[in-house]
Amino acid sequence: MLGVITVYSATIQEENKMPGPNLFGAFAANGRKFLASTGSKGGPLEKYVWHLSSVCDLMKHTHRIVVGKLEAIQQASSIEEASEFAKELRGDTLSNSFRARGLCEFFVEHGKVLRKVIQDNDGNLLKTPLSEVESWQWLDFCDSLEARELQVADLYSREIEGFSDIISRPFERSLEEVKEQARRVRATLIGQIADFDSLATEFRKRT
């Protein structure tokens, strides 16, 4: 299912000749569209707002784990040390960090709930404020959560620009270049943490 949705979503973006936002940013943007379409309380999201705020908190948590590893790279004193820290960002290693913190079941639970926001039990898209492309982005995000910690870890290298550059062939660049790449990726994640924090607050106001 994940592969089908990912390919479908990518195909739509290619046909429109527009680069799609990464799934983390798309989830936040689409969450705001849901907020804008509902009143201060009630509406179609009423029974999901707690879960929506909770998944924002969950993404803040995983982002902060990654940010901590990026900061270690920025503080490295040699390219060898930076390379060792970069290994912590690989999908399997990063997923172990998520697993050690007991996040696996949270990913699955929230993925299933988020799916119900826009899809019925027969797999049909519900009427929502989201466009078709945005709906598939939402479902792609749900699939990643339901596929547990490794798929969520892989989202970072797949969706965050520059992330995979840090963990691939670091010895081909200077220490300063690797640090600068880590700084840029960290800035992206810090911005998203702030966005998730604001969104979580807005969702909680609807409970």
PyMOL commands that set and color helices and strands:
alter all, ss='L'
color gray80, all
select helices_A, chain A and resi 2-16+23-37+49-74+79-89+91-100+104-118+132-146+149-159+163-167+170-172+175-205
alter helices_A, ss='H'
color red, helices_A
deselect
rebuild
show_as cartoon
